[in-house]
């Protein structure tokens, strides 16, 4: 009952803020939000005639930005020019975080309420929808004896349906801690990035598997990062016993280790390193995108690769680590790289500007997708 109460509060407050005021002002005004204009300027609007304060929070500028209330009860703010990209944002209405009710493009996340806005570039970006053959994203479900019915999104590349006799390499892509199985497509645009890279001949046609990463209900959604020890154990069992068999039964995928790759962001990045490096018989390609980790967990989580670094190097075709210099995980990654150097384990790095964002994730996916399954 308490959880239901927590969920209902923001919804009730939005209704109150958007209700008619005492003067009879209609609760529904005709306006657009967000409105992207020429010169990469964007206007955000929120109807809340009874609110005392409305602020904008977005990742293209630091800090919360105070919005201005108009006579009709609509709060607005115009920002720009904004660098081209896809950005999450939300409104802080009298201290309560809410998504934009005028925008159906919602950030799939279990920890916060955000909407998304795209600031288009003059020239198409790797994540921009272009006039190229498109693959298919399928919403599928598998059953786990321990976890019940579980969701997974699966991308099949252009031509998969026609190439009846071809087997494809498979790329397992894990989301961040409070994200969901939809975040890689709806925010990271993994399918669009793969479409464009494949059309340009920069990436091999591959199947991409995007499962839900928390071992719920065995691991509660309030238990912290996906890379916590209990979740690692349960998710690894789920992966080996159910996800992998489901994919191999229902899709034409290669079953050799050179035909498999795994990557993940944040807590999912920590998971990808644990599963990928800990199961060298399953993966020849292992990538971490700003991977969640702690220095006191290095030895515990890397028992297999640290036990025989020479064997690890011989079996890995790619061990790739990316992070932004302003990312809170950048420091611990630098410590991890020092340990890898001491162990003489080979790796590649890709260091960007910026922080712990999905804007950087798209860059990491773009870089690594071009390196996978190159014989």
C-alpha positions, 0 to 999 in steps of 0.5 A: 500500500505504501508503494502504491501511495508513492506512485500516486502522489506525483500523478495527483500533483500533476492533475492539481497543477494542471487543473483550472484556477479560481478564475476559470482558466481552462486546464488544457492549453494549446501549446507544444513541449518541447519545441525545437526551433531553428538555431538549435534552440528549444522551448520547454513548457509546463501547465501548472497555474497553481504551482509556486515554482517550476524548474527545468532539469536537463543534462545539456546544462548543469543545475536546475533552471528556473522557468517563467510563469505566463498569464495563462498558467503555462511555465516556459523556458527557452535554452540554446543553442544546444549541441545536437544529441538526445537528452533526458529532461524533467520538470521540478514542480514545487520540489516534485520531479515529473516527466513532461505530460506533453511529450510521449517520448519517455525515458524507460527507467525505474528510478526517475521520471524523465522525458527525452528531446532530440536536438537534430544535427545539420548532418545525420549522426550515427544514431539518426534514422536514415534512409537505409535498410532497417532491422527488426526489434522484437519484444520477446519473453522467456521463462525462468524457474527462479525468476518467472516470465522475463522480458528481452528485446532482440534486434535482428539485422536487415536481411535476417528473415531472408537469409534462412541458412545464415547464422549470425554472431550475437551481441548481448547488451546490458542496461544500467542499474535503474534502466530497463530492457527498453533503454538501449533502443529508446534512449541509446538507439542501438538498433538505429546505430546498428542499421547505419553501421551495417549499411555503411559496411562498418559493422558486421550484421549481428543479432543484439540481445537486450535483457532485463538486468535485475534478478527481480523478484529474488533481488529487490529493485531497491537493492542498489547497483546491478553489479552487487554480488547477489545480483551478479550471481542470480543474473549469471545463472539466469543468463546461462540457464535461460537467456542463452538457451532461449536465444540459441533455440529461437534465433540463427546465432553462432554458438562458438565463443568467437561469435559472442560478445557482451557489453553493458553500461554502468551497473550493467557494465560491471555485470558484462565484465563479470560474466564476460571475463568470468566465462571465457568459454562463452565470450571472445569480446567483452566491453564495459561502458563506464562500468560500475565497479569498486576497487575492493571488488577487483580481485573478487570479480576478476578471479578467472582472468587474474588467475591466468592473464596469459590465457586470458589474453589468448582467448580475448579478441577484444577487451574494451573499456570506455568512460567520460572524464567527468564520469564519477566512475572515471577514477575507479576505472583508472585504478582498474587499468593500473591493476590490468597493467600489473597483471599484463592483461591487454585491453583497449580504452576509449576516453571521452569528455562528459559524464555518466550519460547515455549520450556517451553510451551511444558513442561507446556502442558506435565504437565497439560495434565496429570492432566486433566479430572481425576475423 
